[in-house]
Amino acid sequence: MTNDLPVQTLLVSVLTTAALALLCVVAASWFWLWLAPPPEAPAAVASPTALALEAAYGVFGGGRGESQSGLPGNGQAGAAENNNVPTATGLAIRLLGIVAAEGDGEDYAVVELKPGTIIAIREGEEFAPGIHLTEVGTDHLVLERGGVRETLTWPQP
């Protein structure tokens, strides 16, 4: 029985060392999971604007209104009518909320300029260099940038 004791002692020492090593690996993985920096959010990408699409239609002989009536020469009249209608904006701004007051109350909009920068702006206010909020609707905003009116609507899901 005296021969079994050193073997048992060695076996217990090896198992204890393996258990401690496994405990260290688990502790390190939990430490990394809890305290590691969060991954960066992907950058916002602006989609092509309707204004750029309208310019592309112009290269091929007219506006989008031409095909609706089927009459030749109507595309120019359709393009002239669309000059007063704001086009979709190509800015990387997200609409988060609208406070449209009844009567002569002040209308506000809550927008996200870039990830982490959320502001509330009043109708008629300039909120970025050269960008004015000109109109607050119940489901859209009308912005003016460089003399061109653009529409900002709710983000698509």
N, C-alpha and C positions, 0 to 999 in steps of 0.2 A: 503494500500500500504506500510505501514511501516513494516508489517510482512514479505513481500517478499524480502526486502533488505538483511537481514542477511542470508537467504537461498541462494540468488544469490551470495553474497560475499563468502560463504562457497563453493559453486559449482565452482566458478572461481578459488579459492585457490587450490582446489583439482585437477582441470584440469591443472592448471599451474604447480603444483608439479609433476603430472604424465608426462607432456610434458618435464620437466627438467630431470626427471629420464630416460626417453626414449632417450633424447639427450646424456646423460652420457653413456648409454649402447652403442649407436652407435659410439660415440667418442672413447670409450675404444676398441671396435672391430676394428675400423680403425687404431688406434694406434698400436694394436697388429699385424695387417696385414702388416703395413708398416715397423715396427721396429723389428719384431721378427727375430731371426737368421734363415737363410735358412736351410732346411733339409739337412742332410749329404747324399752324393752320395753313392750308394752301392759299396762295395769293389770289385775290379776286381778279377775274378776267372779264374785261368789258366785251360785250357781244357787238357785232356790226350793227350800225344804226340804220333806221329807215331812211335817213337823209342820204347815206352812202348808197343805199339801194336805189333811191330815186335818181341819184346822179348816174348810176350805172344804166338805168333805163333810158336816161337822156342821151347817152352815147349811142344807143341803137334806135334813135328816132322818136322819142316821146316819153310821156309819163305812163304810169300804170293805168290811168283812166281811159286810155285809148281802146283797150280790148273789151271794156264793159259795154260800150254802145255798139261797137262793130262798124261805126261810120268812120271813114278816113278823115284825118284832120281834127278829130275830137280830142286827141291826146294833149294838144297844147292848151285847150280850154280847161281840161281836167287838171293839168299841172298848174295853171294859173289859179284855179279855185283852191288847190291844196296849199298854196303859199301861206294862207292865213291859219291853217290847221297845224298845231304843234306836232312834230314828229317825235318818235320814241327817242329817249336820250341814250347816249352811248357811254355815259359816265358810270364809273364803278361805285355808285351810290345806291344803298338799299333803303326803301321806304319801310319804316317800322310802325308808324302810327300817324293818324290824322285826327285833329280836334277841329271840326268845322262848326263854328258857332252860328246860331240862328240870328237873323237880323243884321245889325251892324256890329256884332261882336268880333273880336279878334280871332282869326283862324291860325292854327299852329300845325306844324308837321314835325314828326320825330324821324330823323334819318341817321343812317350809319354811313359816315364819310369813308372810313376805312375800318378794318377790323379793330374793335376796341374804342373807336371814337364815335360816340353817339351824341347828337345835339338836337335841341328843340329850336326850331326857327319860326319866326312870325311872317305872315304874308307881307310881301314888299321888302323884306330884309335881304341883304347880301350875306351869304353864309360861307362863301369861298371866293377867292379872287376872281371877279368877273362873272359870278353866278348869282342870280337873284331868284328868289321865290316869288313869282308874280301872281299865282292863283292856287288856291287850295280847294279841291273838289272833294266829294265824299269818297271817291275811290281812286283819285289820282292827284298829282301835283303838276303845275306848269312852271317850268324853269326858263329863265332867259339867260343865254350864254352867248356873248358876242353879238347881240342883236337878233339871235335866232331863238325862237320859242321851241322848247322840247318838253315832252311829257314823261313823267316818272310814275309808274304804276306799281301795284303790289308785286312782290317777287313771285315767280312761278314755283309751285311746289316740286 
